[in-house]
């Protein structure tokens, strides 16, 4: 996977849900938003535990972030979702 901004080659692996290539340390797929089970922040996986609903997830509004919005804040970059 190549960084779209600097062109640097980034280590990546396929998402087990949609096969898109995602950075190795990503907690969520950038293409489908599925939780990848990496890192310490377990948002409940795809089975809905802890109130997480994969079908109704909200992706981070920052186009370069792999996080999702939980409790009004991105799980990766911390950006606050503003009412639109």
N, C-alpha and C positions, 0 to 999 in steps of 0.2 A: 504494500500500500504506500502511496506517495503523498506527501503533504501538498495540498493544493496551493499553498502560499509560498513555501520556500523550495519545494521540489525534493526535499530530503526523503530518502526511503525510510519508512517506518515499519517496524515489525508488526505483523498482523496475522490474524487467523480467521477462518470462516465462522460466521454466526451459525449455531446449530439449528436455528429456527428458519432462516431465509437464505443462508449461504453467502451473504454479502461479507466482504472482508472488513474487519473492524480492528482497531488498534489492540494489541495484546493486553493492555491494562484497562481497557474500557469496561465499565460495569454494565453498560447498555449498548445494544446495537444501534448504530447511527441510521440504518435503513428501516428497520421494523420496530425499534424501541424495546425489544425483548430484554429482560434482565438476564445477564450472562453468568451470574453467580460468582463474580470475581470481587475481591476486596472485602472490606469489613461491613459495608453498608448493605445489608440484605433488605430489600424493599418488599420482601414477601414472595419473590419469585413469580411464576406465572399462574400459580394455583389460587391466588386471591388471599393468601394469609396476610395478616397485618393490615387488611383493608386495601391492598393494592390490586387494582383491576387492570390487567394488561390490555384489554380491549378498549378501555376508555382513558388510557394514559395521556398525559399532556407533555409533549416534548419541550425541551428548553427553547425559548425564543431566540437564543443566540445560535445562529446558523452553523457555528463551528463546534458546538458542544454536544457531547453524547448523553447528557443527563436528561432526567425527566423531572417534572414538577411534582413535589410532594409537600403538602402543607404550605403551598405558596412559594416554595424556594427550590431551585435546581439542586439535585443531588450531587452534581459534579462540580459546577462552577460557583454555586451559591447565589446566582442571579435571582432576584425576586420577580415573580410574575406580576406585572402591573395590569390592572383592569383596563380593558380596551373598549 
